[in-house]
Amino acid sequence: MKRYALSTVAIVCLLAANLMAQDATTTTWSGTLDANGTELRLEFDVTEGGEKPTAKLRSLDQNNAMFDAKFEQSGDSFSFAIMQLGAKFDGKLDEAKETISGTFEQAGQKFPLTLTKGETNAAVVETLKEAWVGKLNMGIMNPVMQFRVMESSADDPKCYFDSITEGATGFAGTWKIADGKISFKIPPIKLTYEGELNEAGDEATGVWNQGGRELPMTIKRQPTEYDSENVWENRPQRPKGPFPYNTKIVKFENEQHNLTLAGTLTIPKTPGKHPAVILISGSGPQDRDETLMEHKPFLVLADYLSRRGIAVLRYDDRGFGSSTGKFKGATTQDFATDASAAVDFLKAHDRIDANQIGLAGHSEGGLIAPIVCELRDDVAFVVLMAATGVDGKTIINSQTEAMLRVEMTEPEQQAEMEIGIELNRILVARAVEGTLDYEDPELKEQVDALLDRLPEEESKLAKEVIGSTIESAKKRLAGKWMKNFIEYDPRPALAKIKCPVLAIIGSKDLQVLPDLNMPEIEKALREGGNDNFKMVTIEGLNHLFQKCETGSMNEYITIQETWNPEALKQIGDWIESHVTLVE
């Protein structure tokens, strides 16, 4: 289901890059992109002198990340295409030939951008001075955060912010130590931190503020930056050749919504038409690999199934990666039309058996797959991976309670935990009713009564920030996708599935509780007259099908396993038993 993400707006993939020396034939075009309130300084360096001009994009506020760009000029029309990012800039040169005014486009979003001609910035040499690292206690999730303090040849108080857990790194800012306090300002993501230093000056206790939300946070100084071995390159299940299948980058159209989906199709090398499965990702904008916390679950699953003779199509969500369209504002039902378009694409493919195309949806993808079966009657089989069987309101309440109970185990945390559970129920219920407004005297009275159960000082502090917290919750819960999710009941669609179904889940899934959801999925299938299904709960697995300790989201990144082998085998064996493989 929905996974917590920092409220950042990024236009690049946040890959670290070194500044590159420019020669005398390089012209720099600089501008500031306002992406929904987040300002990012960009530079396009155009180098001439070779057979044809070359260009690079540098994002100054994101660790000086640099990407190759394809540059074209026709008269006064300039164009930069950044293939790595699925982004482009098109503009017109003014009469003075000093500025280019145009539009920067990425993931279906368009922003005005004006570039000014100037000299290339001199390369600034930066070295790490120290790092300040801490965990942000959010109750359900405790992401690791880092501020990297730099020593620079420009002699400015430069720092970079990294969200280690999320893999979002390189946001530029400034820092200061004065009067026994340390502070950081990271303008690109509207983040500030200010803390009181201890006597030794190596630890600070303070407040994290982002977008008006304040949380306590302690950070500690260390001489080197945070070192994590939990990166994708080191994961043991990262696919490695030789591969007994061909990999094709593909695109297909959703004509109903006038957008193009981009993805990857893996087809076994054995000649003939192969059975195929379409992977449908969970909630939130996802790439074709369902990349999350240095894991790529769909890449691992596609590799496993294609090695077993099954073709696999996985694709970037609309408005994300290389797919066009707009993600924001789209509902689960809209995403179902994307998956249906994927079925149409495979049915027309000369290496795919049109009568053996199935769907495998993870989390929200398990909501989407049954809707696709409502839209069409030619789906050969369905795999529901950690899918929900009850309405979204029940899901949110149940997962919030389960996660808090796992994370807040200390005796002194119990009162706060129970208040958090009850407060969540109140806010979700109000959101469903359309009455979530902290200015409402009845709601304020309810909330204040809850907070009065805390110790006096904690209660006072909580009351100071609860208004902004509720306002943030109101915006999140009022979004088109969330409102639809809260109200949507998957059982009617499940009851209409007529093809074979595998429902599989982990016993320690805290986002989709197995004891709550699996019986409802089974009941809906039976009531619809479908007795060709299999229900599988694997002991000790979390929402991502990893072997885990508690099921906490905080474990996702630290677990080396991307897919538990037993889960892979269950899915592979079941699909193989319902299709005919090419010999």
C-alpha positions, -999 to +999 in steps of 0.1 A: +000+000+000+011+036+002+046+040+013+059+070+032+079+094+011+095+128+018+075+156+003+102+164-023+099+174-059+129+162-079+135+165-116+166+142-117+173+107-105+195+120-077+226+103-089+259+117-076+282+130-103+315+148-103+319+183-118+335+180-152+360+204-166+348+226-194+369+237-223+370+271-240+343+263-265+316+256-238+287+279-234+265+276-203+228+284-203+215+288-167+180+290-152+159+283-122+131+258-125+101+263-102+086+228-099+054+233-079+071+255-054+105+238-053+132+258-070+161+240-087+190+257-104+199+241-137+228+246-161+230+233-197+266+232-209+268+232-247+303+222-261+312+229-297+342+221-317+337+185-325+318+169-353+285+181-337+277+200-305+273+180-272+255+190-241+252+181-204+226+191-178+238+199-142+214+203-113+232+225-088+208+219-060+210+181-062+247+173-056+257+188-089+242+157-106+251+157-142+235+140-172+241+138-209+217+157-231+210+156-268+212+191-281+196+204-313+193+238-328+173+250-357+175+287-362+162+302-330+147+270-317+167+251-291+160+216-278+177+196-250+166+159-245+178+142-213+171+105-221+182+092-187+154+113-170+127+111-196+129+149-197+132+176-223+134+214-227+123+232-258+127+270-262+132+300-284+162+323-285+154+360-281+166+386-305+195+396-284+206+359-284+211+361-246+180+341-233+160+311-242+124+309-231+106+277-232+091+246-214+108+219-193+088+187-194+091+155-174+067+127-165+038+145-181+044+177-162+053+210-179+071+239-163+081+273-178+119+278-178+140+307-190+177+301-196+203+329-196+236+327-215+267+330-193+301+317-186+305+282-172+308+282-135+343+274-123+345+240-109+342+240-071+363+214-053+344+200-024+355+175+003+336+160+032+343+177+065+319+157+086+285+142+086+256+145+110+234+114+111+202+105+129+169+087+127+136+106+123+111+090+146+078+090+127+063+062+148+055+038+119+088+044+101+122+057+113+142+067+082+179+074+085+188+110+076+222+126+070+236+161+066+270+161+049+290+192+058+315+201+030+348+220+029+347+240-004+372+260-024+344+286-027+346+289+011+309+288+016+289+270+043+278+242+019+261+210+029+240+182+013+210+164+027+204+126+021+175+105+030+194+073+033+165+050+038+146+063+007+177+066-014+169+103-021+203+121-019+222+152-027+199+181-019+221+212-015+218+236+014+237+256+040+246+250+076+257+271+106+270+265+142+266+295+166+257+300+202+257+263+211+233+254+182+236+238+148+212+245+120+207+232+085+186+248+057+178+227+026+157+250+003+150+225-026+128+204-003+118+232+022+136+214+051+152+230+081+168+215+113+179+233+144+193+216+175+211+223+208+246+209+209+259+189+239+290+200+257+312+178+236+297+193+204+292+159+188+255+155+193+225+178+188+189+175+200+165+195+180+135+198+157+131+187+121+107+209+101+095+201+066+065+216+050+052+229+084+055+194+100+078+194+130+093+163+146+120+158+173+153+145+160+187+138+175+218+138+152+253+128+159+286+139+143+308+114+126+340+119+105+327+099+075+294+098+058+269+071+066+280+039+051+254+013+040+261-020+024+223-022+017+225-010-019+211-027-050+245-035-064+252-057-034+218-075-032+223-112-036+193-116-059+204-090-084+200-108-118+232-119-134+238-135-168+239-155-188+201-149-194+180-176-211+156-149-223+157-118-245+150-084-230+131-058-250+123-022-242+087-016-253+060+010-255+023+006-258-007+030-259-036+035-236-059+050-262-087+056-237-066+080-217-043+091-245-010+081-229+020+059-236+033+033-212+069+023-214+082-010-200+104-041-204+094-074-219+114-105-211+108-134-235+123-169-232+147-176-261+130-209-270+112-204-304+074-202-303+046-183-286+050-181-249+025-177-220+029-143-204+022-124-172+018-087-166+032-073-134+011-045-118+028-024-091+016-012-057+005+023-048+025+055-053+044+063-085+065+032-093+090+023-120+088-010-139+110-027-113+089-015-084+121+000-070+119+005-033+146+011-006+174-004-028+153-034-038+139-041-073+112-067-066+097-068-101+131-072-118+138-102-096+104-117-102+106-111-140+140-128-141+128-158-121+096-164-142+113-158-175+140-184-166+111-208-161+097-202-196+072-174-189+073-141-207+069-111-183+059-075-191+066-048-164+061-011-170+065+023-155+034+038-140+017+065-160+035+099-155+066+082-141+098+070-155+095+069-193+057+066-194+036+096-203+004+109-188-002+123-153+000+102-122-015+127-098-053+125-098-054+091-113-074+064-095-071+027-091-098+023-119-076+045-142-046+024-135-067-007-145-071+008-180-033+009-182-030-028-173-058-036-198-038-018-225-008-040-216-030-071-223-039-056-257-002-051-264+007-086-256-022-102-275-008-086-306+028-097-300+041-124-323+060-141-295+032-143-270+003-168-268-028-146-268-048-172-249-023-174-220-019-139-207-023-134-170-020-106-144+001-105-112-006-075-090+012-065-058-005-046-031-027-020-049-018-040-081-040-067-064-069-042-065-062-034-101-061-069-115-097-078-106-109-046-121-092-055-153-111-088-152-143-067-150-132-048-181-125-079-202-130-117-202-098-128-218-074-128-188-061-164-184-051-162-147-046-138-118-020-138-091-029-116-061+003-107-041-004-091-007-038-079-021-066-064-001-099-080+005-116-051+024-123-014+019-095+012+021-108+028+053-104-006+071-070-011+055-056+023+067-069+018+102-057-018+105-022-012+090-017+019+112-025+001+143-004-029+134+026-008+126+024+013+157+021-018+179+053-032+163+073+000+165+062+014+199+069-015+223+084+004+253+061+008+283+064+046+283+052+046+246+019+028+252-002+058+260+011+077+230+005+046+208-031+042+218-037+079+212-022+077+178-044+047+169-075+064+181-066+097+164-060+080+131-095+064+133-111+097+140-093+115+111-101+087+086-137+086+096-140+124+093-123+122+059-149+097+047-177+120+060-161+151+045-159+168+079-122+168+085-116+204+097-096+212+129-116+244+132-147+223+138-153+227+176-164+191+180-133+177+163-110+200+183-127+189+215-122+153+206-086+157+197-078+179+228-094+153+250-071+126+235-040+148+239-049+156+276-041+119+283-004+126+277+019+140+304+014+178+308+045+189+288+040+164+260+003+173+258+012+210+255+038+203+228+014+180+209-014+207+209+010+232+194+016+211+163-016+190+160-033+217+139-006+215+111-006+177+114-043+175+108-041+200+080-015+178+063-037+147+069-067+165+054-048+173+022-036+137+019-069+121+027-088+145+004-068+136-027-086+120-056-067+087-054-069+085-016-106+093-014-114+066-040-092+041-022-108+047+012-143+041-002-135+013-026-145-022-017-127-049-038-151-077-030-176-072-058-148-072-084-132-103-068-165-121-071-166-115-108-133-132-116-139-164-135-103-174-143-079-193-119-066-172-090-036-175-067-037-153-036-004-152-017+007-132+013+033-132+041+022-139+077+040-108+090+026-084+064+017-053+085+004-032+055-022-058+044-030-080+074-034-116+062-060-126+089-082-096+079-078-098+041-073-134+030-106-147+043-125-119+025-108-127-008-116-163-005-152-156+005-157-132-025-143-158-049-166-185-036-196-163-036-189-155-073-189-192-081-151-195-086-136-225-070-104-226-090-082-207-066-054-213-041-048-193-009-012-193+004+001-176+035+039-180+040+052-179+075+076-151+084+073-129+053+065-092+052+046-071+027+075-073+002+078-111+006+110-109+025+119-131+054+117-107+084+117-103+121+087-081+128+073-070+094+082-034+101+088-011+071+121-001+088+134-036+080+128-034+043+161-018+034+182-037+059+170-072+047+193-084+019+167-107+004+145-090-022+122-120-027+119-150-005+127-182-026+096-200-013+073-172-024+090-172-059+086-209-061+049-208-051+041-183-078+062-200-104+048-234-097+013-222-097+015-203-130+033-232-146+005-255-136-021-233-153-003-226-186+014-246-214+051-239-217+069-239-250+092-270-251 
